[in-house]
Amino acid sequence: MREAAAANTFEHRLTLAEVLGWLVDDELVAAKESDSLLKESRLQRISAHPLVVIADQQWKSLREPHRPLTLEELGAWMARRVGLDYVHIDPLKVDFSAVTEVMSSAYATRFGILPIQVTTREVVIATTQPFLRDWEKEITAIARKEIRRVVANPVDVARYLIEFYNLARSVKRAAQLGGPSGNLSSFEQLVELGRTNRQFDANDQHIVNIVDWLWQYAFDQRASDIHIEPRRELGIVRFRIDGILHQVYQIPTSVMAAMINRIKILGRMDVVEKRRPQDGRIKTRTADGQEAELRLSTLPTAFGEKLVMRIFDPEVLVRNFTDLGFTEDDQLRWKQMVERPDGIILVTGPTGSGKTTTLYSTLKQLATPEVNVCTIEDPIEMVEPSFNQMQVQSVIDLGFAQGVRALMRQDPDIIMIGEIRDLATAEVAIQAALTGHLVLSTLHTNDAPSAITRMLDLGVPAYLLSATVLGVMAQRLVRILCPHCKVLQEASTVDASMWDQLVAPWKANRPTQLYRPVGCLDCRMTGYLGRVGLYEILLLSPDVKLAISDHKEIAKVRDLAFREGMKPLRISGAMKVAAGITTLAEVFKVAPPVAQPNT
């Protein structure tokens, strides 16, 4: 019972000699390497945590399968050695305000501990010093709850100890300065009249710290959107990561109002105006020096302004087609359209399906020095130096239609229209295509053939569609299985049934091997890391154009497109499942069912 014996060891801090001795005993490290490191540490007087010192050596375990002795690996090993659980701290799952109330920052630093969870029954405390236990009695008496110790990564504990307490301190002081919030809407404002309502400066240092932390935190967590949402009592901060929203923090409403004001100031928005939606943008840098753009959008709600920030990473927004998820066939069909000198290309899909990324990546390849690329957007997603970008300004009656008419006088070769929403925009797009320009635009429809129906519904004559539209591409985004932790699973009867349902009405060989998500540190225990596109590309061949001109039903057009090689979204998803890129459940979640072809 080595673990039990270790757990009952006298009160002391871990030493490098002690930990190295354990590693040698467990046949993970050679005695020669251990002695060498020990001598070096004594000469250099290294004071870092023993696990950090050992991890820096980048050794590999002597035992099969010879895994690298990383900090996480060493932490998990030590936890087993001392008979405790090992926990990787996920800051998204930590309630900062609750855990920082358990003990002071100085006290936590002194013992190398960090509260990470507070429930009605217990307090979970991460420790880097399993043999320091003097603090347990004190904290048990103060918290009046059971204490459960776990081992955690020493670097994470040191980092989050600073971050959690600094953030909690900033929020607390900001709330004390601000007093009660007057951010409620008019129908609840009456109850606030008798209360003090001192608002504080959005440039207050505490608010600046909170906003800076929020952005850095979002970049670290690979978030695509930041939501700041007011509620009756508290404000909620949520991140969208790989298409899924995660709640991050709860903030007092007065602090949240000041945060939003701070962000609005930086985004050159009207701080005073809280009754109507506003748009803005901020350009900033990540910790590693990479530029990132934030697109801001505010919305008045019952309890104040809601703010959503979409993060645009230039490296993510402009990518090659293989990274986007295009197959070789998809790339050929897409290039066949975009290399034409004139005509209309439509990209369709719901909000957040990657249409902007596809268009920007395409335009980036087309924007050579010999070509004039002009865009009109609402709003401009990301400022790109190789395009001439114009933003819709509804205040001065500059819509898509008026914008395209202005662009036509700018000698463009390629025009990108943010969205075709009405007949006026559709007409100017067609006019531009008829006069020798390549036009790219987006629509909101379920699949590619439905875009034709949508254009007809707007009032565009069928003969003009046949004359100008080159093709339509529908797309969706599915989460990618984490390559570090995905595992094979034997195909079950349920999987077989789901596969048949996915590829119906076609027949396709069932994959012999399917992968399932597991979860690891790289993917934040979700089992998924990043997203990839599913594509359905409809080329308007002479036969398809004839069917549109003859006012054939959309089902006939769809059947014809299938015969000419169009793969529906679900078949595109099935190919990604068979390749081990994603799961059946993910494809079912995003791809609409295939309309049954007429026989």
N, C-alpha and C positions, 0 to 999 in steps of 0.2 A: 504493500500500500504506500507507494512512493508519494502519490498525490496527497494523501492524508497526512503523511509525515511532513511534507513541505508546507501544508496549510497551517500546521501547528508550530512552525518555526518562530523563534523569538522576533521581537519587533526590530526591523532594520530596513535600510534601503538596499535595493538590488545592486550588486557590484558586477563589474565586467568579468572578474575571475570566477564568480559564482555561476553566472549564466554560461560562460564558456565551458566550465566544468560539466554542467548539465548536458550541453550539446555533445561533448566528447563521450559522456556516459551513454547517451542515447545513440551513439554512432552516426551522428549527423555531420560532424566536423572532425577533421584529423587533429590529433594532439599537437603535431608539429605546427600547423597553421594557428591553432589556438595559442600556443606559447609565443609564437612570433608576434601576434596581435597584442597580446598582454604586455610584452616587453615594449613595443612601440607606444602603446597607450601610456605607460608609466613615464617614458622619456618625454612625450609631448604633453603630458598631464591633461589628457582628454577628459572632459567633465560631462559629455553628452550621455543620454540614457544608454545603457548597455545594448539594448536591442537596435537602437539607431546606429551605434558604432559597428555592430556586427553586420547589419544590413548594408552598410556602405562598402563592405568588402566584396559584395556581389558573389558570394560563394554559392556553390550548388551542393545540395544534400548528398551525402555519401550513400544514402539508401535509395533504392529504386522508388519512383522513376527519376531520381536525381533532379528534383524540382529546385528552382532558384530559391535561396533563402532570403526572400523579400521581407519587408517589415511586417506585412500582413501575415505571411507564412510563419514568421518567428513569433508574432503575437499569439496566433492560434495555438502554436506548439507550447508556448509558455503557459497559456491559460489551462491547457490540458495537464501540464506539469504541476500546477498549483491547485488543481481541482476547481477551477472557475469556468464560467462561460466566456466565450470571446464574442465581442460585438464590434461590428464596423459602424461607426457613427454616421448616420445619414442626416444631414442638417435639415432636410425637407420634413423629417418626421419628428423633429424636436420642437417642443413648445418653449421658445426662449424665455418668455416672461415667467412661466411656471418654474422652470428649472433654476433660473437665476435667483429665485426667492429662497431656495433651500439653504444656501450659504453664500458668504461674500466671495468676491474674486480673490482676495488675498489668502483666505482660508483654503480655497480650492487649489491655488498655486502652491501653497506651502506643502500640501500632502500629495500633489500630483493627481488630483481627482477632479471629476466633472460630472455633475448630475445630468442625466440624459432623458429621464422619463419620470413623471410624477403621476401616480394613479391614486385612487381613493384608499388603496391598501398598502402600497409600497412606493419607495423611491429607488430607482435604479441609478447606481453611481458607477461610472467608468473609472477605473484606476490604472495607473502605470506602475504602482508600487504595491504589489499584493501583500507584502509583509508589514506595511504600515497600516495599523488598524486602530490606533488611539482615538481617531476622530469618530469612529462608529457610534460609541456611546453618546457623545455630545449631539451628533446629528439626529440620532434616534429620539433623544429627549426633546429636541427642538421641533422636529418634524412630526413627532408622535405617529410615526409609521414605520413599518419594517424597512430595513435597508438591505438591498440586494446588490452585492458587488459583482462587477464584470470587468474583464480585462479589455483594454482598447489600445489602438495604435498610439504610441507616445507623441508622434508628430501631430496626429489629428487632435489629441487631447489638448496639446499646447496651443494649436491654432484656434480651435473652437472655443477654448477657454477665453481667449482674448476677444474673438468675434462675438460670441453670445453675450458676454458681460458688457462689452462696449455698446452693442446694439441696444440691449435692454436698458443700459444707463442713458443713452441718447433719447430713447423713446420715453422713458420715465421723466427725464428733465424737461423734455419738450412738452409733455402733457401737463406738467406742473406749471410751466410758463404760460401755456396757452389757455388753460381753464376750460370751461365747458364750450362745446362747439356750437356755433350757430349755423351749421351746415344743413339743417333740415329744410325740407321743401315748405312752400307757403302754407299747405294745409295742416302742417303740424307746428308751425312757427309760433303760434299763440302761447304754447306752454313755455316757451323760452323767454318771453318778454320780461318776466320778473327776475331773471337770473343774470349774474355777471357774465359778460360775453366778450372777454378780452382776447382778441386774436393776436398771434405773434407773427413775427417776421418770417417769411418763407426762406430768407437767407440766413436765418439763425444757424449757428454751427452744428447744433444737434440735428437739425433737419437735413443739412448738407451731408452729414455723416450717414444718416439713414438712407438717403437717396443714392449716394455713392456705393454704399454696401449693397443695396438692392440690385443695382446694375451689375456690379462685379459678380454677385452671387448668381444672377441670371446667366451671365456669360459662362461661369464655371459649370453650371448645371445643364448647359446646352439648350436653354429655353428658347423657343421661337416667339413666345408672347408673354408679356407681363400684364396681369389683370389686377387693378386696385379697385375694390368694390366696396362702397359704403353700405353699412347695415344700420339698424336702429341704434345699437349700443357700441358696436365695434366696426372697424374697417378690416376687410380681408384682402390679403395679398395671395395671388395664385400664379403659378407658372404653367405654361403649356410646354411639355417636353414630349417629343415624338407623337404629337397629336393628342396627348392625354393631359388633362388639367390636374395639377397637384396643389393643394393648399400649403402655403409656406408659413404664413404668420398672421396673427391678429393684432391690429394696431388701434389705439384709441382714436375716435373719430376726429378729435381736434388735431392730432398729429397727422392723420391721413389727409385732412384738408390742407394742411401746410405743405405736406409732401407733394400733393397735386399742384398746388400753387407754384412751388419750386420748379417742378417739371414743366409747367405751362410757361413760366418765365424763360426757362432755357430753350423751350421750343418756339419762342416768339409768338405766343398765343395771348389772347385778351384775358388777363387774370380776373378782371371784374365781371366779365360776362360768364354767367353760370346757368343761364336759362336755355341756351341753344347749343347744339353739338358744334365742336370745333376740331380742326385738324392741324397738326404741326409736325415738325421733324427735328431731330437732334443728331448731330454727328459726334461720336465719342471714340475712345480707344479702349481696348481690352488691356488686361494686365501685361500681356506679352507684346503689346505695341500694335496689334492688329486693329485697323479702323473698322468701326461698325456703325450702322445707321439705325436710328430708332424712329419709326413712324408712330405719331401720337394721335389718339382719337378720344375725345371726351363725349360723354352722354349724360344729360341731366336725368336723375332718377329720383324716387320718392325721398331718399335719405341723403341726397347730395350728388355730386358729380362722380361718375364712374370713368376711370381712365384705363385705356388699353394701349400698351406699347408693343408694337411688332418689331422684332429685332431682325435686321437684314445684315447678314455677313456677306461681304462681296465674294468671298471664296465659295460660299454656298449658293448664292444667287446666280452666279455665272459659272457653269460647269460643263464638262463635255457630255455628249449624249450617252455614252456607256455608263457613266456615273449616275445619270438620271434614271437609268433602267431601260433604255431603248435596246431592243434586240437588233441583230444585224438587219433583219427584214424591216423592222420599224424605221431604222435609220435610212435605209434605201428609199422607202416610201415617203418619209418626211423630206429627205433631200430632193427627191423628185419634184416636190411641191415648191420648196423654198428657193430652188435654183431657177425657177421660172422668172422672166422679167416683169410680168404683170399678172394680175389676178388677185383674188381674195383667199386667204387661208384663215380658217376659224379654229380656235382652241376652246373647248367647252369642258365644263365641270363645275362642281360647287365651290364655294369659298374655301380656301385652304387646301386646294387639290394640286397646287404646284404650277398653275397656268403661267404666272408671272415668271417663275424660274425658267420654264421652257422657252418663253418668248424672249427673255433677256439673253439666255444662252444662245438662241438662234440668231438674234440680232447682232450679238457680239461677234459671231463668226462671219456674218454678212457685212459688217461695218468696216470695210476696207477703206483706205484713203481715196479710192476712186468712186466711192459711193456715198451719197448723202442720205443718212438715216434720220428721220424725224419721228418723234412720238408725241402723242397727246394722251395724258393720263389723269386719273382722278383717284387719289393723288399720285405724284411721282413716287414710285416705290423706292428706287435708289438712284442717286445721281451717278450717271455713267458718262465719262468724258468723250467717248467716241460717238455718242448720240446727241442730237439736238432735241431736248426735252421741253415740253410745254405742259403746264398744269391747267386743268379746267377751273374756271373762276365763275361760279354761278352768280356771285354778287354783281359782276359787271356783264352778265349775260354772255359769258364765253363758255359755251358747252362743247360737246364733242363735235357736233355738226359745224358750228361756227369755227372751231379750231382747225378742223380738216380743210375747210374752205381757205383759211389763212395759210395753212401749210402748203396748199396747192400752188400758191404764188411764190413759194420758197425753193422752187426747183428740186423737189425731193425725188429720190429713186425708190426708197422704201418708207412706208408710213405704218406706224403701229398705233392703233386706236385702242385705248384701254378697255372699252366695252361697247358693244352695239346694244343700246337700250331701247331705241325708238326708230320709227321710220325715217326721220330726218337724217340720223346718223348712218343708217343703212344705205340711204340714197346717195349720200356724199362718198361713202366707201365704195359703192358700185361705180359712181362717176370717176373716182380716182383710179379704180382698176381699169375702166374702159379707156382712160386716157394714158395708159402705159405705165402705171405704178403698181408695185407689189404692196398689197395691204395685208397686215396681220392684225387680228382682233380676237376678242373673247366673247363668249356667250355663256349663259347659264342654262344648260340642258342636261338630261340624264345620260344620253349617249350621242354618238356622232350623227346618225341619221336624223335624230330629233332636231338637230340644229337647222336642217333644211325646213322642217315643219315650222319651227320658230320664226325663221326669216319670212316664210310665206304668211304666217299669222300677222307679222308686223305690217304686211301690205306690199312686200316686194314681189313684182311679177315673176312668174316661174321662168320665163324666157331670159330675163336678166340674170337670175341665179345661175342658170345653165351656162350663160355666156361668161360669167365672171368668177364664180367660186371654183377654186382649184381642188380643194379638199377640206375635210373637217377632222380634227383630232379630239377625241374625248380622253380624259385622264383622271386618275385617282392616285392617292398615295397609300401605301401599306407599310406597316412597320417591318423592319428587317430583323431576323433572328440574330442575336448576338453571336458572332463567330467564336468568341472565347468560351462560351458555356453551352451552346446548343448541343443536344444529344439525339442520337438515333432512337426511333421507337418503331416497334413492329406495327405494320399497318393492321388495324382492327376492323371489325365489321362496320363499326360506326364511321371510321375514316373512309372505308370503301363506299359506304352509302353517301357520305358528304361529297366525295370525289365525283361520283356519278351524278349527283345533283348539281355540282359545280359546272361540269362540262356539258350537261344536258342542253339541247337535244342531240348533241354529237356523242360519239363514242371515242374514248381515249383510254389507252392502256393505263391501268392504275400503277402509280409509282411503287416499287418494291420497298423503298425506304422513305420514311418521312422523319422530319426533325421536329422536336418540341422545345419550347423555351424552358430554361432552368432558372437563371439569375446568377449574376456574379457582381463583383465590384465595378467592373468596366461598364456594365449596363445599369448600374444602380439597382440591382436585384430585380429588374423587370423582365429580363430575358430577351429584350429587344434593344437594338442600338442603331438609330437612324431610320430613315424612310426611303423608299424607292417607288418609282412610278409604274402604274399599269396604263397601257395605251391601246386605244382603238382608233385606227387611221382609215378614214373613208376617202378614197381617191375618186374624184368625179370623172369617170371614164366616159367615152361617148355614149355607151349604153345607159349609164346612170343618168347622164344629162338628158337623154331622150325620154327616160322614164319621168324625170321631173317636169320637163316641158309638156309631156302628155298628161300631167296632173295625176299620175299614178299614185295609189295609196303608199304611205310611208313604209308599210310592211313589204310591199313589192320592191321598193328601193333598197330596203335592208337585206332582203333575200338576194337580190342582185349583187349587192356589195359583198355578202358572204361568199357567193360563188366566185367573185373576182379576187378573193384572198384577204378580205378584212377579217381580222381576228377580234372578237368581242372582248370587253374588259375582263370577263370571267375566264376566258380561255388564256388571256395574257397572265392573269393571276395564277391559273392552274400550272402554267409553264414555270412561274417563279416558285410555286410550291414543290413541283417535281425537281427543280434545281436546288432545293434546300435553302432558299432565300427567305421564305416566309411560311406562314401556316395557313391551313384551310380556313380557320376561324377568322383570320385577318382579312382574307379575300372576301369571304361572305359578308363581313362587316361593311365593306366599302363599295363592292362592285354590284350593280343592279342585275337582276335576272335577265337572261337573254330572251328576247321575244321569239316565240316559236316560229320558225320559218314555215311558209306555206309549201306544201308538197304538191 
